[in-house]
Amino acid sequence: MGSAGNERLAGLAGARILITGGLGLIGSVLAERLVDVGCDVLLVDSLNENFGGNLFNIARFRDRVSVNISDIRDKHGLRFLLRGCDLIFNLAGQTSHMDSMTAPFEDLEINCLAQLSLLEVCREVNPGVRIVYASTRQVYGRPQCLPVDESHSLQPVDVNGINKIAGESYHTLYHDVYGLRTTVLRLTNTYGPHMRIKDARQIFLGIWLRRAIEGRPFEVWGGQQKRDFTYVDDAADAFIAAALSPETIGKALNVGGSEVVCLSELAQMLVDANGGGSYEQKEFPVERKKIDIGDYYTNDSAFRGLTGWKPRVDLRSGLLKSVQFYREHFARYV
Amino acid sequence: MGSAGNERLAGLAGARILITGGLGLIGSVLAERLVDVGCDVLLVDSLNENFGGNLFNIARFRDRVSVNISDIRDKHGLRFLLRGCDLIFNLAGQTSHMDSMTAPFEDLEINCLAQLSLLEVCREVNPGVRIVYASTRQVYGRPQCLPVDESHSLQPVDVNGINKIAGESYHTLYHDVYGLRTTVLRLTNTYGPHMRIKDARQIFLGIWLRRAIEGRPFEVWGGQQKRDFTYVDDAADAFIAAALSPETIGKALNVGGSEVVCLSELAQMLVDANGGGSYEQKEFPVERKKIDIGDYYTNDSAFRGLTGWKPRVDLRSGLLKSVQFYREHFARYV
């Protein structure tokens, strides 16, 4: 965002902002940014134990936000909560690729049905609201060419990818047909303080980091796959930049990372950030291999061009901040 | 199919075949074809009054098929019904574009949730079954170039198109990941005896034909839009050809029509087939215009190449057969 971005952000003072998935990785960082400039922020989160929500994520500013613990599948609750807000950061979702295969109906309920509910309710009780929705690189499936831009075909390799396509398509459709002011951001791997580290459900880097801090070796499946990574502060900035840029309305836009590395490089960077540790490179488990996407990294020039956003935290710094955070607050996350 | 096709069809004698949406336009024509060569055919249909099912469609061979009136949203029923069948023609769906906008959750339940249920149940109780699924040109949205082949981007313009993408993607995914032998056919406008003529829910040609037979003018919205049309016998042949061609497994393939006409030409052809009548060209109603796709016609050379299928009934003949059928059986369909 830069200083110009901060001035624009200040223009949101007093705005009533709802964040679904507000106790999660991006939601909680976004929330603090917004309350700091005087927004009236309501966080809606299910605290589903398999997802990314954690009340500790908002401990520092708990007295300055409203929190409503509820599932976005609760349509009646949504109708009350969505009324009167100016801006929705719609971040709630089932994000685990493996869980989408073992529990496909839950993924469908959250990533399709609840999204359609949210939009129908907005259309009915709050048609003027601005919405920024968190989608995922997973909609593209295995890249046919790199880096991947928005013209790449959508050929998802798991139930999560299929359902997220539906979820983002509803958002775009409700703009095109009903004039709802929606923007879709397709995120790549987002990491940093506040991520889930109990397991690999939110991001594999979570469990890597946990093991490294515990002094245990972590597993790297494959190792040569290339990926890009967005530090959570940059991801939060991207959502704010999208909300403040009317040019993004009606569009689905990629948001990428600061740099591209292969996973074995990333593993070594994490060991360095941790000041020690080790990892084992392993073959992909059979059931993971079937839904693996190979190399992926993002072309997000469209989003950068429309908003002026760019990532500001490089991977080494981001990993160091993450290690420091989890060393200090480990017990809150495991 | 030709005579070679008929010989191959005879190879299905004794096969246990389930048709979802089996009392509808394509399902019922397919069913008669299959019982005629000695298949053991079970038709599953909800007889939802807004959809295409009609018991009269199978009156001629009612004693040679089994019929189970149930909704594919009934997962427990599906588990019993799907067990032991060799081949599923999965045709049940919500097909109305307008209804998908006014009742989006019903469209989602039928075109997403129930499809995922069906595939999960197959994976569990009948993983060796062969499945051919009816998808739609609606997944493409407004054509960027014509004719539309399978490499065209998927940019649906209504909830139905979004949900059908999910429905067909689940089929392809369950092939890729679990080895289910699925084929997806993307149909264009299918018409002929057994179509719904009460209203335009299944195809606008239905209500045109009804009005023409009643001696009332029918409405043509726009008129210059180009479309292709598949006669129902050809569509049924396409499903059989797909089922008999292992080369189609794992693919999503277009199935097109015999020729391309604009809607005002079609209207005149219908008047000719009917031996009289009239129509009024009108502006698109506002809420239809938003989800209209403009010109659409199909490139189905991939499907033709893999199966040898081609349409055999031209539009004039198909319209004439349709008029004759509905003159004789009008009361059964209105």
Interface residues (C-beta under 8 A of the other chain):
Chain A: M101 P104 F105 L108 C112 L113 L116 S117 E120 S151 S153 L154 P156 V157 D158 V159 I162 N163 I165 A166 S169 Y170 L173 D176 V177 K290 I291
Chain B: M101 P104 F105 L108 C112 L113 L116 S117 E120 S151 S153 L154 P156 V157 D158 V159 I162 N163 I165 A166 S169 Y170 L173 D176 V177 K290 I291
